[in-house]
Every structure is written in C-alpha cells, then in structure tokens.
Amino acid sequence: MEIKIQKTTEFKQKPDQKHLGFGKVFTDHMFVMNYTEGTGWHDARIVPYSKLELDPAAMVFHYGQEMFEGLKAYKGSDGKVYLFRPDMNAKRTNATNKRLVIPQIPESDFVEAVKAIVDIDRDWIPTEPGTSLYIRPFIIATDEFLGVAPSKTYLFIIILSPSGAYYESGLEPVGIWIEDEYVRAVRGGMGFAKTGGNYAASLIAQVKAHDDGYSQVLWLDGVERRYIEEVGAMNIFFKISGKIVTPMLNGSILPGITRDSVIQVCRSWGYDVEERRISVDELIEAQKSGKLEEVFGTGTAAVISPVGKLRYKDDVMTIGDGNIGPVSQKLYDTITGIQWGTADDKFGWRIEVK
Ligand SMILES: *Cc1c(COP(=O)(O)O)cnc(C)c1O
C-alpha cells in the first residue's frame, strides 16, 4: 500500500497532559482511504485533520452501515512508541465488516495505516503516567442513495486522540447496573461486531443506570434475560471459588482483545479459566454464599475495571469488601506493564512503531 503524505502547515497547540480526559482533542493529521466498487481500496493518504464533506444522502446517515475500532499507542520509558496487538484489531475489523457487508481490508494494510498515522503524530503521545494516544479507525458507507442496500463506496479513516489516565487515583471500583428491561443484542444479530448501532441501542439503559448512580450497564442475553453477556464497552470476568469465569463468545458478545489477553495471562499463572454461560441466579447464589471473590471488566480504555457493586432488580450485591481484588490489580499491573514497555513481553504483544 502506498500512502501519500500531505503535512499540515498549521500545527495545533497540544493540550495540558494533566487534564486530557477522553476523546475530546484530536491530533494534527488523519489517515483516509477510499473504496470504490470495481477498484477496491485506493488513495491511501495522510492529510491535515479536517472536517469531512458528505452528501446528506450518504448512506451511513440513514441505515447506519459503519464500523469502528479502538486501540492505543504508548510512549515507553525508553522513548519508543508501542502498539498493543494491532493485528487483532485488523482481524476484528474484517469480522465486523463481513457482518455489515463492508469490504475486507488486508490486515497488513490496516496495521500499516495505524503505524503510519501514529508515526506522523508521535509527538502527540502523552507521557504522564497512565496516559496514551487513543486510536480510532472507522469506516462509513458513502453512496448517495436512499435505497436499502450495501453501499458501493466507503471511507476508511483513522483519527487520534491523546487520552488521560483512566484512573486518576488508583483503580476505583465501579457500580454496575444489571439491566433487566432492555437488551443489547441477540444471537444472529450484530452483538459481536464493533458498530455504532449496538451503541445506539444501549444508550437508553446507560441513561437509566446513570440516573440511579451506577456507572455502567451489565447486559443479559436477549432471549431469556438470564445469562450474563457483557458491560457497556467492556467484557466481564468473575472470580468464583478461585476459578476465573467469563461468558463464552456466543455471537452476541463483543470479542474483546483485552478479554483474550486476560484469559491468556490468567492461564499462564495457572488459573482455571472457564468460558461458559453464567446465569444471574448463579451470580447471586455465589455472592450470597461468599464464593464470588472478584468481579472486573476488561477493555482497551480502562484495561481492568474492578466492580465493587452489582445491582439486579432490588438486590444490591457488594463484591468482596468493595475494594479492588488482588487478581484484578495484578492483571492491571501486568498488562499495562507490557503496554508501557516496563514488563517482559513474553507473549509478543507489544509492537514498536519505528
Ligand atoms: C470494544 C468493546 C469491548 C472491549 O474490547 P477491547 O478489544 O478489549 O477494547 C467490549 N465490549 C464492547 C461492546 C466493545 O465495543
């Protein structure tokens, strides 16, 4: 893939690293590539970050044919720039694309595009502890047509956003609302795909949970509303009687890269990791009998998010003593250590951007 580079002449002012927050500021450049039926992906380019001009009839605005990804670049203490398992994001992009009838992108082109845009804007990668450069690749359908059909043209874009430490004062356990009214996805639907429609469907429950003082929603399966699926933008893990348990991938759960990494790390430590169905009744039972030792979410943004409280209907369950559990803490330290280049990368997950 040949990438044309047009550098900006108006460099933006970089934000204060101590108050970055998430997803609010964007870097000087963006990666763009077009798809046209018959030609394939073409005109890969890096251009100054700018607004898009799209026809109001562009299909993405009407039927939601779009996908996105999320990963991060880190500046190691050695000054080198690292990505974490970007090949997995490339693979997941194509799994999502297949479901949304968006054309496949060669995995090596995806990774090359991510590396190229991060390299150009590498001075934007923050260096304060816990900070990183969030990378948001996405694809939108651009045909100017109101008929319902897969688009024949697309834009693949990558934007970058310096993001702050997720936890400003250590790993804070969160309260989670187990949603028993709305559902996020069903088998045969697109729950496993990283696409905006899943999030659009989730907002109403998120608002409800926030209004009640809970930070995230835990979804149950869409048919029986009995089995645990995942949290807002995270997968979920439980430590029950010394075993690590997480819902199996069934088509309605997003296959998280952090989820996969946590499973591999836990197995390397000798834990039994079970990927299976877990009912909300089993969870309540385990909590009542003192067997529910830890609960944590996993995702690129927070890496590990300990859960201190779970609410289901009229039941409020406190997990352990409400503080972060030892396995959650050790997983966080191990995985972020690999990402930041301070720990031994025995899995070969850290990829340098040269
Ligand atoms: C992205 C995402 C996750 C987490 O995936 P990671 O690859 O670990 O960041 C979990 N659930 C949903 C719905 C997601 O969109």
The ligand as an SDF file (V2000), in Angstrom:
LIG
                    3D

 15 15  0  0  0  0  0  0  0  0999 V2000
  -14.6160   -2.5650   22.1830 C   0  0  0  0  0  0  0  0  0  0  0  0
  -15.5830   -3.2460   23.0580 C   0  0  0  0  0  0  0  0  0  0  0  0
  -15.1840   -4.1090   24.1050 C   0  0  0  0  0  0  0  0  0  0  0  0
  -13.7530   -4.2850   24.5390 C   0  0  0  0  0  0  0  0  0  0  0  0
  -12.8850   -4.7290   23.5430 O   0  0  0  0  0  0  0  0  0  0  0  0
  -11.3220   -4.4760   23.6630 P   0  0  0  0  0  0  0  0  0  0  0  0
  -10.7850   -5.0250   22.3990 O   0  0  0  0  0  0  0  0  0  0  0  0
  -10.8500   -5.2230   24.8500 O   0  0  0  0  0  0  0  0  0  0  0  0
  -11.1420   -2.9960   23.8010 O   0  0  0  0  0  0  0  0  0  0  0  0
  -16.1730   -4.7880   24.8060 C   0  0  0  0  0  0  0  0  0  0  0  0
  -17.4750   -4.6160   24.5180 N   0  0  0  0  0  0  0  0  0  0  0  0
  -17.8910   -3.7770   23.5460 C   0  0  0  0  0  0  0  0  0  0  0  0
  -19.3400   -3.6420   23.2860 C   0  0  0  0  0  0  0  0  0  0  0  0
  -16.9700   -3.0700   22.7760 C   0  0  0  0  0  0  0  0  0  0  0  0
  -17.3960   -2.2420   21.8260 O   0  0  0  0  0  0  0  0  0  0  0  0
  1  2  1  0
  2  3  1  0
  2 14  2  0
  3  4  1  0
  3 10  2  0
  4  5  1  0
  5  6  1  0
  6  7  2  0
  6  8  1  0
  6  9  1  0
 10 11  1  0
 11 12  2  0
 12 13  1  0
 12 14  1  0
 14 15  1  0
M  END
$$$$
